[in-house]
Structures are given as structure tokens and as C-alpha cells.
């Protein structure tokens, strides 16, 4: 009888990042790994995800990762020196980092940084074998450089404009704009809203990298997605609002700033009763 009761314990598919440091008390569809550098990390069969945070003015030195990465900015502004180009990504934008690309990550002084980091599981969160951990890990006046005169975000922008131009490749994508075209060579392919053939009352834009797809969608009140891209594992992040979710025969609620895991081949429906802004990630497959 005990074995039968245990079999009926539902598998967890919704994850609250603020509670990941506590034991779930039951089976989970994603592996939860604790990392001092990135905080709790969720790992599936093809995708790795965390909701990272960085105090204002602090960050990570230049390094390279073995896996491709998409950083969706939830709060604040991220500055990155990536492959000799300096870029800034603020709320509603995505910074795409190709596999093996050397890059830094600093939170501009105007606000603390919160970002959804999505990677392919091939490289996990480990750095590339030839990565170099170098450069400043904070702006002047913050963190390890707190004894220096403090700079402002305006100071940083002004200093950046005086730098010698880099190769000029595009790594930042404004997901709030339906088209967002640019003449620069780009790190990812952009599919605008007009070409996505989305359901009624849903708008958005798709980014396709080397191995991952990431799409940001705005759902009007009452809008729904049914069996959307069910051929691959998916992660759904509620950046704004919440979703009612039917996952096979189970009804769930996805609150704001929480993550839903949809395993490959799982029948599902997502409904935004009061409207929502969501980020969906999936691997491109073989």
C-alpha cells in the first residue's frame, strides 16, 4: 500500500526561484543544483536555467562558457564586453552569448540586476576549458572597488562612447519591439512577430541561436497557447502576470517570476486570465 501511495505523489513542474534552496519534499521534473556563483540552477535533459541576481555595480570578470547562453533582463541594466564589443542590455532585452565567446557581466550602478539565464545542457554552468577569469568584477566605488570614487551609470555610458569601436557584431535584442531590425551582423537569427503566425491576442518575437530557440510573448487577458512546440523540452518563465496551466491531466498555476517545465511530448495548454509576458525556451533538436 505504501508503494501505491508513493506512486501517486505528483511530480513538480512549477519552480519558484525564491524557494529552490529548500527541499521540495517530492519528485521533481528538473534537477535542482546549488551553485555559489549562480544560485540554484535547474537542469533538464537539454536545457539549464537560473534566475540570477547581481548587486548594483558588481559583476563577473571576463570568462568564456562551453555552452550558448541567452540572458533575459528582468530588472536593471547589464553591461558586457563580449568579443571586443561593449554592449548594454536593459529590462525587456536579451543578451545572447555564443558558445565559447569571452564576455564579462556587470550590473550598472543605477539598479540591482535580475536576469533569466538559459543555456543548453551540453555545457551546463561550467566554464570553457580555456576560459580566462580576468578584468574588473565591479565598477569603481562598488564591491571589491568600494574604496575608489563611485561612478554613475551616466559616467559609464560616457566612458564607453570614447572607446575604440569593436567588430560591431550584434548581441543584444530588444524583445519589446515587434521587428527590431539592424544592419549589423548578428549572433542570432530574429523572427519578427509578423512571421510567427501566433494565435489571436498574442504578439512576440523569436530568437534562434546555434542550438536554442527563445521566444518572448505578450498575452492579452484570456489569450491561450495550446500544445505549442510540444516536440521538444520547454521552459516557460512568467516575467509578468501569471498563467493557468493544464499539463496532461494536471491543473497548475504559474505565478510571476516562476518557471514551468514542460517535458518533451507533454500535452499542455497555457492561459493568461489577466494577461502575461512570458519567455519560452527550447532546444532546436538534432
Backbone as a ProteinNet text record, in pm:
[ID]
protein_1_A
[PRIMARY]
XXXXXXXXXXXXXXXXXXXXXXXXXXXXXXXXXXXXXXXXXXXXXXXXXXXXXXXXXXXXXXXXXXXXXXXXXXXXXXXXXXXXXXXXXXXXXXXXXXXXXXXXXXXXXXXXXXXXXXXXXXXXXXXXXXXXXXXXXXXXXXXXXXXXXXXXXXXXXXXXXXXXXXXXXXXXXXXXXXXXXXXXXXXXXXXXXXXXXXXXXXXXXXXXXXXXXXXXXXXXXXXXXXXXXXXXXXXXXXXXXXXXXXXXXXXXXXXXXXXXXXXXXXXXXXXXXXXXXXXXXXXXXX
[TERTIARY]
82.1	0	86.3	198.2	284.5	342.3	377.5	433.2	332.4	204.5	99	79.9	77.6	59.9	174.4	297.2	413.6	408.3	358.2	347.7	254.2	161.7	61.6	109.9	227.4	280.4	308	245.5	265.3	408.3	456.1	588.5	582	675.5	678.3	722.3	643	676.8	686	639.9	647.3	750.2	840	952	955.8	953.3	965.5	1112.7	1180.2	1323.4	1357.2	1264.5	1291	1286.2	1241.2	1229	1315.6	1400.2	1476.7	1584.7	1618.5	1720	1661.9	1530.3	1465.8	1428.8	1424.5	1389.2	1245	1222.4	1088.7	992.4	1044.5	957.4	893.1	926.9	869.1	950.6	907	981.2	972.2	1079.6	1083.5	1118.4	1061.6	1088.6	1224.6	1280	1412.5	1504.2	1632	1729.8	1765.2	1765.2	1797.8	1939.7	2028.3	2168	2200.6	2261.5	2300.8	2438	2448.3	2574.4	2600.7	2719.5	2752.8	2762.5	2804.8	2823.8	2691.9	2603.5	2481.4	2354.7	2362.9	2243.2	2187.7	2068.6	2011.5	1991.7	2031.5	2025	1932.9	1844.7	1752.5	1805.7	1815.6	1872.5	1776.1	1747.3	1664.5	1747.5	1682	1754.5	1831.5	1783.5	1850.2	1874.5	1813.7	1819	1863.4	1933	1976.1	1929.7	1878.3	1819.6	1841.8	1860.9	1863.1	1814.7	1762.5	1726.8	1837.9	1931.5	2048.1	2022.3	2100.3	2091.7	2232	2248.7	2378.5	2355.9	2416.5	2401.1	2451.6	2391.6	2430	2580.2	2642.6	2783.6	2878.5	2827.5	2914.1	2886.2	2974	2952.7	3055.7	3081.7	3173.9	3281.7	3404.6	3516.1	3498.2	3577.3	3571	3601.7	3516.1	3531.7	3458.8	3471.9	3400.1	3332.5	3218.1	3143.1	3139.5	3127.1	3124.6	2993.4	2889.2	2756.8	2704.7	2617.9	2547.6	2456.9	2435.6	2358.1	2271.7	2147.2	2056.4	2024.6	2050.8	2018.7	1903.7	1785.6	1670.9	1672	1675.7	1688.2	1551	1538.4	1413.9	1416.9	1534.7	1549.7	1691.4	1706.4	1838.3	1896.6	2026	2097.7	2228	2251.3	2372.7	2469.4	2593.5	2698.5	2788.5	2821.8	2908.8	3009.2	3134.7	3235.7	3245.3	3196.2	3188	3258.1	3363.8	3440.7	3480.1	3529.7	3579.6	3470	3343.7	3233.4	3174.6	3150	3082.6	2934.6	2850.4	2706.6	2634.5	2513.9	2428.1	2291.8	2239.3	2106.3	2025	1907.7	1822.1	1691.8	1601.6	1477.9	1404.3	1366.1	1294.6	1383.7	1515.9	1610.4	1675.7	1734.6	1809.5	1952.6	2048.5	2188.5	2220.6	2257.6	2292.3	2443.4	2491.8	2634.9	2660.4	2720.8	2750.8	2847.3	2844.7	2934.6	3079.6	3156.6	3298.8	3334.6	3235.6	3263.4	3305.9	3421.2	3467.3	3378.9	3334.4	3243.3	3252.8	3223.5	3211	3063.4	3031.5	2894.1	2896.8	2847	2843.6	2706.4	2656.1	2529.6	2558	2496.2	2517.3	2470.6	2532	2505.4	2364	2283.5	2151.4	2056.4	2080.6	1987.4	2053.1	2004.3	2047.8	1999.5	2072.7	2043.9	1974.9	1865.9	1798.5	1782.7	1826.3	1820.1	1795.3	1716.2	1691	1798.7	1879.1	1987	1946.5	1946.8	1909.3	2026.8	2065.3	2177.2	2137.9	2214.9	2198.7	2266.4	2213	2265.6	2400.9	2438.8	2565.9	2682.7	2682.3	2792.8	2760	2630.7	2591.7	2632.8	2679.1	2722.6	2874.6	2942.6	3087.8	3152.3	3263.7	3333.8	3405.7	3434.1	3512.3	3652.3	3716.2	3845.4	3954.6	3941.6	4043.9	4001.9	3897.4	3846.2	3948.8	3948.7	4034.5	3947	3966.9	3891.3	3970.7	3940.3	4023.4	3938.3	4001.2	3932.5	3863.7	3800.7	3733.8	3604.9	3573.5	3447.5	3351.3	3384.2	3297.8	3336.5	3242.4	3271.6	3336.4	3404.8	3468.7	3365.3	3396	3306.4	3214.7	3222.9	3133.1	3211.9	3155.1	3211.7	3358.1	3441.9	3585.5	3657.1	3588.5	3649.8	3577.7	3524	3443	3523.3	3656.3	3738.4	3766	3728.6	3750.6	3631.2	3650.9	3537.7	3429.5	3306.6	3196.4	3157.7	3137.3	3090.6	2940.1	2879.3	2737.2	2718.6	2596.5	2566.9	2594.7	2564.5	2593.4	2743	2824.4	2970.5	3014.9	2958.8	2997.1	2958.9	2839.9	2796.5	2886.1	2921.3	3007.9	3146.6	3200.9	3331.4	3326.6	3216.5	3203.3	3199.9	3142.8	3135.3	3273.3	3371.7	3507.1	3596.9	3545.7	3625.7	3642.1	3751	3769.7	3662	3604.9	3497.7	3547.1	3459.1	3491.9	3448.8	3440.6	3399	3259.1	3174.3	3041.5	2936.3	2957.9	2858.5	2746.5	2626.8	2510.6	2488.7	2475.3	2448.5	2325	2271.2	2158.4	2034.4	1919.8	1795.2	1683.3	1616.3	1507	1379.2	1337.4	1221.4	1090.1	1095.2	973	927.4	1015.6	983.1	945.2	838.6	793.4	890.7	969	1059.7	1205.8	1252	1387	1494.3	1493.7	1593.2	1721.8	1833.4	1962	2051	2132.3	2222.5	2346.6	2370.4	2487.8	2478.9	2592.5	2592	2547.3	2464.5	2401.8	2443.8	2445.3	2481.7	2368.3	2244.1	2127	2033	1949.2	1850.8	1722.4	1668.5	1546.4	1429.7	1321.7	1196.3	1093.5	1052.4	960.9	818.8	738.9	600.6	521.5	537.6	457.3	478.2	591.5	621.6	595.9	550.4	535.2	399.4	298.6	163.8	113.7	119.9	79.4	-72.4	-124.9	-269.1	-320.8	-452.4	-511.2	-473.9	-453.2	-425	-291.3	-199.3	-63.8	35	132.7	237.2	372.9	476.1	607.2	713.8	831.6	947.2	1033.5	1092.5	1171.3	1318.2	1405.6	1549.4	1594	1672.4	1725.3	1877.4	1939.1	2084.5	2139.7	2255	2320.8	2243.4	2196	2128.8	1997.7	1963.6	1844.9	1753	1621.5	1520.9	1473.9	1459.1	1398.7	1298	1175.1	1070.1	1009	981.3	915.8	778.1	674.6	536.6	458.6	378.1	283.7	144.5	79.5	-54.5	-154.7	-255	-362.3	-450.9	-532	-619.6	-705.8	-700.9	-779.8	-712.9	-598.7	-529.9	-472.4	-458.5	-410.7	-320.2	-230.5	-144.5	-173.9	-194.7	-227.7	-130	-65.7	28.3	134.7	182.8	277.3	415.8	467.7	602.3	625	539.8	547.2	651.6	721.3	816.1	946.7	973.7	1097.5	1067.1	1161.5	1152.5	1140.7	1058.1	1039	1048.5	1096.6	1091.2	1008.7	914.5	828.3	844.9	888.9	910.4	807.4	737.3	637.8	706.8	744.7	810.6	711.7	588.6	481.3	352.2	265.9	139.2	157.3	48.5	55.1	-25.7	-1.7	-67.6	-144.4	-258.9	-325.5	-273.6	-231.6	-165.3	-237.1	-268.6	-312.8	-199	-142.4	-28.5	-75.4	-104.5	-172.6	-303.2	-320.3	-446.3	-435.4	-322.4	-299.3	-318.7	-388.2	-405.2	-308.1	-232.6	-131.4	-147.5	-84.1	-75.9	71.4	107.5	244.8	246.2	294.3	297.4	406.9	400.4	500.9	640.8	737.8	879.3	903.7	815	835.9	850.9	896.1	929	845.3	798.8	726.3	813.6	825.8	897.8	797.1	808.9	722.7	811.7	809.7	892.4	851.2	942.6	918.5	794.7	708	591.6	473.9	479.6	372.8	262.7	139.7	26.3	2	-18.6	-33.9	-114.4	-169.1	-236.5	-202.1	-167.8	-133.7	-236.3	-293.9	-394.2	-353.3	-363.6	-331.3	-462.1	-523.5	-654.9	-654.9	-543.5	-535.7	-424.5	-373.4	-263	-129.2	-28.5	102.9	210.8	334.1	451.9	536.1	564.9	633	754.6	851	969.7	967.6	975	975.1	1107.8	1171.6	1296.7	1283.4	1348.3	1356.3	1480	1528	1641.9	1593.7	1684	1649.4	1643.2	1689.3	1687.9	1805.7	1817.1	1929	1901.3
-120.9	0	127	123.5	240.5	272.2	167.7	188.9	253.4	211.2	268.8	415.4	450.2	589.4	675.3	618.1	695	723.2	628	644.7	757.8	792.5	894.8	1035.5	1048.8	1182.1	1253.3	1369.2	1437.7	1488.3	1485.3	1537.9	1690	1759.4	1905.4	1953.7	2044.5	2105.3	2257.6	2318.4	2463.5	2492.7	2588.3	2616.3	2763.7	2789.6	2924.2	2945.4	3034.3	3052.2	3095	3163	3209.7	3096.6	2978	2864.3	2745	2760.6	2647	2598.5	2679.8	2637.5	2546.6	2519.7	2431.1	2299.6	2193.3	2062.8	2065.3	2005	2007.6	1913.4	1805	1710.3	1608.5	1609.3	1515.8	1510	1427.5	1416.9	1545	1578.4	1698.1	1659.7	1735.1	1706.8	1759.6	1855.6	1912.2	1884	1869.8	1853.2	1989	2001	2127.2	2118.8	2205	2204.2	2337.6	2334.9	2457.2	2501.7	2628.9	2684.7	2814.7	2828	2952.1	3070.2	3043.2	3152.1	3199.7	3105.1	3140.6	3124.3	3071.6	3041.1	2906.7	2867.7	2740	2733.4	2621.4	2602.4	2485.4	2502.9	2398.3	2334.2	2201.7	2130.7	2025.2	2031.5	1931.3	1845.2	1778.3	1690.9	1769.8	1889.5	1969.6	2113.3	2159.9	2299.8	2317.3	2427.6	2466.7	2609.9	2638.8	2771	2814.4	2946.1	3004.1	3147.4	3198.8	3339.5	3406	3469.4	3527.1	3667.6	3708.5	3845.1	3895.7	4026.1	4089.6	4225	4251.4	4383.6	4493.4	4610.2	4723.1	4747.3	4766.4	4799.6	4682	4559.4	4442.6	4345.7	4244.5	4150.6	4040.3	3991.1	3879.8	3921.7	3877.3	3907.7	3838.4	3881	3821.9	3672.5	3593.1	3448.2	3394.3	3267.4	3203.6	3078.2	3044.3	2926.1	2826.2	2700.1	2596.1	2592.3	2653.1	2645.6	2783.2	2783.8	2904.7	2952.8	3084.4	3140.6	3256.3	3260.4	3373	3432.9	3562.5	3632.5	3729.6	3699	3789.2	3879.9	4011.6	4106.3	4134.5	4101.8	4123.6	4258.6	4298.5	4424.4	4475.5	4608.1	4668.1	4668.4	4698.2	4703.2	4625.7	4535.7	4455.3	4513.6	4538.8	4576.7	4456.8	4432	4319.5	4359.9	4325.8	4333.9	4194.2	4178.4	4048	4049.8	3970.5	3961.6	4100.5	4186.8	4321.6	4422.5	4387.6	4483.1	4508.9	4634	4667.1	4687.3	4617	4624.1	4643.3	4698.8	4720.3	4658.6	4583.7	4523.6	4559.7	4617.6	4657.7	4577.7	4610.4	4534	4511.3	4384.9	4350.2	4313.5	4318.6	4283.3	4148.8	4089.1	3964.4	3986.3	3945	3940.6	3796.1	3774	3640.9	3625	3517.3	3489.6	3355	3353.2	3225.6	3140.8	3011.6	2920.7	2959.7	2966.6	2996.1	3142.2	3231.8	3374.7	3433.4	3497.4	3561.3	3681.4	3693.3	3802.3	3830.1	3955	3993.9	4022	4042.4	4074.5	4165.5	4290.2	4386.2	4450.8	4467	4537.1	4686	4764	4908.9	4965.1	5075.7	5126.7	5176.4	5198.6	5256.7	5161.7	5028.5	4934.8	4797.6	4715.3	4577.5	4503.4	4400.5	4327.3	4195	4166.2	4036.4	3988.7	3865.9	3816.6	3666.5	3624.7	3483.4	3431.9	3336.7	3280.6	3142	3125	2997.1	2946.9	2822.1	2762.4	2624.3	2572.8	2434.9	2345.7	2227.8	2138.3	2080.3	2090.7	2035.4	2088	2218.7	2277.5	2305.4	2295.5	2324.1	2463.9	2478.3	2609	2614.3	2509.6	2506.6	2596.2	2661.8	2744.6	2660	2720.2	2651.3	2624	2520.1	2478.6	2583.3	2668.1	2769.8	2908.2	2913.3	3042.2	3113	3246.3	3327.9	3414.7	3406.6	3486.6	3613.7	3719.9	3839.5	3965.9	4081	4209.3	4243.5	4361.3	4403.7	4325.7	4300.1	4236.5	4335.8	4465.9	4570.1	4704.6	4797.1	4934	5007	5115.6	5195.4	5240.5	5215.4	5255.1	5144.2	5024	4913.7	4785	4698.4	4566.3	4570.6	4497.1	4489	4620.8	4719.6	4851.3	4961.5	4924.6	5018.9	5136.8	5125	5234.6	5342.5	5319	5417.2	5512.1	5631.2	5722.1	5653.8	5666.1	5593.8	5656.3	5570.6	5616.2	5594.8	5666.5	5651.7	5582.5	5543.2	5482.3	5582	5708.3	5811	5820.3	5810.2	5811.6	5694.5	5578	5457.3	5469	5520.4	5538.2	5637.5	5744.1	5845.6	5787.7	5710.6	5648.3	5547.9	5475.1	5372.8	5433.5	5553.1	5619.2	5659.8	5669.9	5711.4	5592.8	5470.7	5352.7	5334.6	5272.1	5238.9	5139.6	5155.7	5065.6	4921.6	4827.1	4685.4	4633.9	4501.8	4443.5	4485.1	4521.7	4570.9	4463.4	4346.5	4240.6	4264.4	4223.9	4246.2	4127.2	4157	4053.8	4084.4	4206.9	4249.5	4266.3	4214.6	4215.9	4269.1	4374.8	4434.8	4357.5	4274	4187.3	4261.4	4389.9	4470	4524.8	4523.5	4575.4	4460.4	4474.1	4362.4	4326.5	4423.1	4395.2	4405.5	4524.6	4543.3	4496.6	4554	4518.3	4597.8	4545	4611.8	4570.4	4663	4627.8	4550.3	4541.9	4473.1	4322.1	4256.2	4109.9	4067.8	3964.8	3930.6	3792.1	3776.6	3649.2	3547.8	3596	3508.5	3553.1	3461.6	3493.1	3544.3	3654.2	3714.3	3680.8	3626.7	3605.9	3701	3805.1	3905.1	3852.4	3928.9	3891.8	3856.3	3934.7	3915.8	3779.5	3714.2	3586.1	3465.2	3489.5	3379.4	3309.7	3374.2	3316.2	3272.1	3364.7	3335.5	3333.8	3269.6	3269.5	3410.8	3430.4	3562.7	3619.8	3749.6	3825.3	3789.3	3738.1	3708.1	3768.7	3842	3900.8	3862.5	3867.8	3833.2	3827.2	3780.7	3773.4	3655	3588.8	3468	3493.6	3442.8	3441.6	3296.5	3269.9	3136.3	3143	3072.7	3069.3	2944.8	2902.7	2785.2	2658.2	2648.4	2525.7	2550.2	2677.4	2708.9	2806.5	2794.6	2893.7	2961.6	3093.1	3166.5	3264.6	3258.7	3347.7	3422	3550.5	3632.2	3669.9	3639.1	3657.9	3745.3	3834.1	3913.9	3856.4	3809.4	3753	3852.2	3887	3971.6	3889.8	3957	3882.9	3780.2	3656.4	3548.6	3473.7	3520.6	3454.6	3320.5	3226.7	3094.1	3035	2946.9	2867.5	2721.2	2642.8	2502.9	2414.9	2321.2	2227	2297.8	2410.4	2492.6	2430.4	2392.9	2336.1	2220.8	2120	2009.5	1905.3	1922.5	1821.8	1823.9	1929.4	1940.6	1983.3	1956.7	2006.6	2158.6	2214.3	2359.2	2409.8	2534.2	2608.1	2733.1	2763.2	2880.6	2965.6	3090	3182.2	3293.6	3317.3	3424.5	3552.5	3638	3763.6	3862.3	3862	3946.6	3866.2	3889.4	3819	3673.3	3595.6	3454.1	3374.9	3244.1	3156.9	3046.6	3010.1	2884.8	2779.2	2665.4	2563.8	2430.7	2367.9	2229.1	2147.3	2059.8	1977.1	1831.8	1774.3	1645.5	1657.9	1583.4	1588.5	1674.7	1739.6	1816.7	1965.4	2034	2179.7	2247.2	2347	2417.3	2567.5	2642.7	2788	2825.4	2907.3	2957.2	3103	3131.3	3269.9	3352.3	3482.2	3575.4	3537.1	3545.5	3516.2	3371.7	3283.1	3141.1	3070.7	2944.8	2870.5	2744.2	2715.7	2592.4	2505.5	2378.2	2281.8	2192.1	2187.3	2101.7	1997	1873.5	1769.7	1743.5	1690	1658.6	1570.2	1608.4	1527.8	1543.5	1638.6	1656.7	1747.5	1699.9	1782.2	1892.5	2015	2125.2	2239.9	2322.8	2446.7	2554.4	2674.6	2788.7	2898.2	2949.6	3054.9	3170	3293.4	3412.5	3483.5	3452.9	3511	3663.3	3720.4	3865.8	3926.9	3851.7	3898.3	3857.2	3841.6	3798.8	3827	3833.8	3840.2	3718.2	3632.1	3507.1	3489.2	3412.7	3374.4	3223	3172.7	3028.2	2990.6	2886.1	2836.9	2690.8	2649.1	2508	2484.7	2360.9	2329.7	2310.8	2329.6	2320.5	2176	2083.8	1944.1	1911.9	1783.8	1740	1759.4
0	0	0	74.4	79.1	-57.7	-135.3	-268.5	-360.8	-348.5	-432	-399.6	-270.3	-228.5	-277.3	-271.5	-315.1	-464.5	-543.2	-687.6	-724.4	-636.5	-665.9	-633.3	-575.6	-545.6	-677.7	-701.8	-830.6	-846.3	-968.3	-999.9	-1009	-948.4	-952.5	-1089.3	-1149.7	-1278.2	-1271	-1160.4	-1141.3	-1033	-1062.2	-972.5	-935.7	-805.2	-750.5	-714.6	-786.8	-766.3	-623.6	-557.1	-421	-319.2	-362.2	-270	-310.4	-408.7	-459.6	-363.5	-263.9	-167.9	-60.3	-69.1	27.8	-40	36.4	-19.2	-70	-186.9	-246.6	-176.4	-116.2	-47.7	-139.7	-266.8	-361.4	-488.4	-584.8	-710.5	-792.5	-864.2	-947.8	-1091.3	-1186.5	-1327.7	-1371.6	-1298	-1325.2	-1207.2	-1234.7	-1128.9	-1072.4	-941.4	-874.5	-819.4	-871.2	-831.1	-765	-650	-581.3	-628.4	-667.8	-715.3	-642.4	-582.1	-510.6	-606	-730.3	-826.1	-884.8	-918.1	-990.6	-908.1	-786.7	-711.7	-758.3	-710.4	-751.6	-903	-962.7	-1107.1	-1137.7	-1236.3	-1279.4	-1406.8	-1408.3	-1521.9	-1573.3	-1703.7	-1768	-1860.9	-1956	-2047.6	-2151.9	-2187.7	-2291	-2249.6	-2139	-2100.2	-1955.8	-1930.5	-1796	-1772.4	-1653.7	-1629.3	-1484.9	-1466	-1332.8	-1340.2	-1230.4	-1220.4	-1140.9	-1213.3	-1149.5	-1097.3	-999.9	-946.7	-918.7	-931.6	-911.9	-845.8	-730.3	-669.2	-762	-753.9	-838.6	-830.5	-947	-953.8	-951.3	-935	-925.7	-1040.2	-1054.3	-1163.6	-1168.5	-1289.8	-1311.9	-1410.1	-1384.7	-1474	-1608.9	-1705.9	-1839.2	-1832.6	-1895.8	-1898.2	-2020.3	-2046.6	-2157.2	-2105.1	-2163.5	-2124.4	-2239.2	-2205	-2306.4	-2382.2	-2326.7	-2387.4	-2426.6	-2525.5	-2567.2	-2454.2	-2444.9	-2334.1	-2381.6	-2330.3	-2351.3	-2214.5	-2196	-2071.2	-2096.2	-2040.6	-2049.6	-1926.9	-1950.1	-1839.1	-1777.8	-1649.6	-1575.6	-1504.1	-1457.5	-1382.9	-1399.7	-1409.1	-1416.4	-1556.7	-1564.9	-1692.5	-1680.6	-1775.4	-1778.6	-1881.5	-1840.2	-1933.7	-1956.4	-2082.9	-2114.3	-2221.2	-2198	-2302.2	-2362.1	-2484.2	-2546.1	-2680.9	-2690.9	-2814.6	-2866.3	-2776.7	-2808.1	-2839.9	-2822.8	-2836.1	-2698	-2664	-2538	-2567	-2491.3	-2513.6	-2381.4	-2389.5	-2273	-2301.1	-2204.7	-2217	-2093.4	-2113.6	-2002.5	-2004.2	-1914.3	-1894.7	-2027.1	-2051	-2172.6	-2289.1	-2268.4	-2374.4	-2344.7	-2448	-2433.3	-2480.6	-2398.8	-2438.4	-2474.9	-2599.6	-2648.1	-2649.1	-2588.8	-2583.5	-2650.3	-2767.7	-2833.9	-2751.5	-2773.7	-2703.2	-2727.7	-2620.8	-2631.2	-2641.8	-2646.9	-2660.5	-2525.4	-2521.5	-2399.2	-2367.8	-2242.5	-2206.1	-2056.2	-2020.2	-1879.9	-1851.2	-1724.1	-1686	-1564.5	-1581.1	-1471.8	-1464	-1341.5	-1319.3	-1310.3	-1396.5	-1392.2	-1258.4	-1213	-1078.2	-1052.3	-1157.3	-1133.9	-1063	-1068.3	-1006.1	-996.6	-904	-899.3	-1022.8	-1061.6	-1184.4	-1152.9	-1224.1	-1217.9	-1361.6	-1389.9	-1526.9	-1530	-1626.7	-1650.2	-1744	-1698.3	-1778.3	-1827.1	-1959.2	-2020	-2101.7	-2080.4	-2151.5	-2202.3	-2292.5	-2333.8	-2230.9	-2211.5	-2109.5	-2146.8	-2273.2	-2318.4	-2236.9	-2206	-2131.7	-1986.8	-1948.7	-1811.5	-1769.6	-1646.4	-1597.9	-1584.9	-1634.7	-1623.2	-1727.5	-1693.9	-1792.1	-1894.9	-2009.4	-2110.5	-2056.6	-2108.4	-2053.4	-2071.4	-2173.9	-2198.8	-2149.9	-2064.1	-2017	-1929.4	-1935.6	-1851.3	-1763.1	-1632.8	-1537.4	-1511.6	-1588.3	-1581.3	-1591.9	-1558.8	-1566.2	-1434.6	-1426.9	-1303.8	-1280.2	-1152.6	-1117.9	-1053.6	-1063.5	-1008.8	-1070.3	-1070.4	-1110.3	-993.1	-1023.2	-918.5	-815.6	-688.4	-580.3	-532.9	-596.1	-561.7	-537.4	-453.6	-432	-395.7	-471.3	-443.6	-464.6	-526.3	-552.1	-473.4	-358.4	-280.3	-227.4	-220.4	-171.7	-274.2	-399.7	-506	-518.1	-578.4	-600.7	-684.3	-642.5	-706.2	-839.5	-941.2	-1071.6	-1083.6	-1176.6	-1204.3	-1339.1	-1367.2	-1497.1	-1610	-1587.3	-1687.7	-1716	-1609.7	-1627.4	-1715.9	-1690.2	-1763.8	-1910.7	-1937	-2075.5	-2149.2	-2079.1	-2140.4	-2169.4	-2075.9	-2096.1	-2211.1	-2222.5	-2326	-2465.2	-2476.9	-2606.6	-2657.5	-2566.1	-2604.1	-2639.9	-2622.1	-2652.2	-2802.3	-2841.6	-2983.1	-3024.7	-3144.1	-3186.5	-3199.5	-3163	-3176.4	-3312.3	-3328.2	-3456.4	-3499.8	-3402.7	-3437.3	-3456.2	-3397.7	-3407.5	-3307.4	-3343.9	-3258.2	-3165.9	-3034	-2935	-2850.5	-2859.5	-2776.7	-2864	-2814.1	-2890	-2801.6	-2848.1	-2772.2	-2801.4	-2706.7	-2727.2	-2710	-2674.5	-2661.2	-2795.4	-2894.3	-3026.8	-3119.5	-3198	-3282.9	-3393.9	-3443.9	-3555.5	-3512.3	-3472.8	-3420.1	-3519.5	-3638.3	-3739.7	-3719.3	-3771.7	-3759.6	-3875.3	-3927.3	-4037	-3991.4	-3860.3	-3808.6	-3830.8	-3847.7	-3841.8	-3701.3	-3692.1	-3564.6	-3517	-3385.4	-3324.1	-3329.8	-3346.9	-3350.2	-3461.6	-3506.8	-3610.2	-3545.6	-3597	-3543.6	-3634.7	-3575.8	-3648.7	-3589	-3663.1	-3607.7	-3593.7	-3523.7	-3493.7	-3619.9	-3725.9	-3846.7	-3911.7	-3885.7	-3949.4	-3859.2	-3736.6	-3641.4	-3648.1	-3703.4	-3712.6	-3575.2	-3481.7	-3344.8	-3330.6	-3226.2	-3201	-3176	-3183.5	-3160.2	-3023.7	-3018.2	-2895.6	-2832.9	-2914.9	-2869.3	-2967.6	-2918.3	-3001.3	-2943.8	-3028.2	-2976.1	-3083	-3042.2	-3131.3	-3090	-3189.2	-3167.2	-3197.6	-3110.5	-3135.8	-3151	-3253.6	-3276.4	-3277.2	-3184.2	-3176.9	-3242	-3194.9	-3250.9	-3220.2	-3095.2	-3051.9	-2978.6	-2952.3	-2874.3	-2946.7	-2918.5	-2955.1	-2826.5	-2827.7	-2716	-2774.3	-2725	-2774.1	-2655.7	-2674.2	-2572.6	-2626	-2548.7	-2593.5	-2496.1	-2550.9	-2473.4	-2497.6	-2390.7	-2399.8	-2341.8	-2419.6	-2369.6	-2275.2	-2191.1	-2099	-2172.4	-2123.3	-2181.7	-2295.3	-2343.5	-2454.7	-2408.9	-2504.6	-2468.3	-2575.4	-2532.2	-2619.2	-2590.6	-2695	-2676.5	-2753	-2681.2	-2742.3	-2824.7	-2775.7	-2851.2	-2851.4	-2971.1	-2986.6	-2888.7	-2893.8	-2797.7	-2833.6	-2946.5	-2990.7	-2911.9	-2837	-2759.8	-2616.7	-2528.6	-2391.6	-2392.6	-2301.9	-2295.8	-2152.3	-2139.4	-2014.4	-2038.9	-1949	-1961.1	-1836	-1852.2	-1740.9	-1747	-1635.6	-1628.6	-1582.4	-1677.5	-1643.4	-1581.3	-1632	-1578.6	-1580.4	-1482.1	-1476	-1435.4	-1448.2	-1417.5	-1519	-1523.5	-1619.9	-1548.5	-1605.8	-1569.8	-1666.8	-1614.3	-1695.2	-1682.2	-1795.4	-1798.8	-1857.1	-1776.2	-1816.8	-1811.2	-1929.8	-1936.3	-1858.1	-1750.3	-1673.8	-1548.1	-1529.7	-1407.3	-1432.6	-1340.7	-1349.8	-1254.4	-1307.2	-1229.9	-1247.5	-1159.4	-1171.9	-1177	-1275.6	-1286.5	-1242	-1119.5	-1070	-1137.3	-1114.7	-1166.3	-1118.6	-1208.6	-1185.4	-1141.1	-1181.6	-1159.1	-1294	-1289.6	-1411	-1421.1	-1542.5	-1573.2	-1662.6	-1627.7	-1711.7	-1783.4	-1916.8	-1997.9	-2064.4	-2015.8	-2077.8	-2222.9	-2298.8	-2439	-2454.6	-2549.4	-2581.4	-2486.8	-2393.6	-2295.2	-2349.7	-2347.1	-2391.8	-2288.4	-2336.9	-2242.4	-2303.9	-2216.2	-2255.4	-2154.1	-2204.4	-2120	-2142.4	-2034.2	-2042.7	-1951.8	-2002.9	-1924	-1888.7	-1774.7	-1743.5	-1734.6	-1690.5	-1675.8	-1760.8	-1854.3	-1937	-1876.2	-1961	-1910.9	-2014.4	-1966.6	-2052.1	-2016.4	-2115.3	-2087	-2177.4	-2127.8	-2203.1	-2218.2	-2339.8	-2363.7	-2430.6	-2377.8	-2434.3	-2470.5	-2580	-2615.5	-2700.1	-2701.1	-2784.9	-2928.8	-3022.8	-3164.1	-3213.3	-3132.1	-3172.6	-3261.2	-3294.8	-3375.3	-3524.3
[MASK]
++++++++++++++++++++++++++++++++++++++++++++++++++++++++++++++++++++++++++++++++++++++++++++++++++++++++++++++++++++++++++++++++++++++++++++++++++++++++++++++++++++++++++++++++++++++++++++++++++++++++++++++++++++++++++++++++++++++++++++++++++++++++++++++++++++++++++++++++++++++++++++++

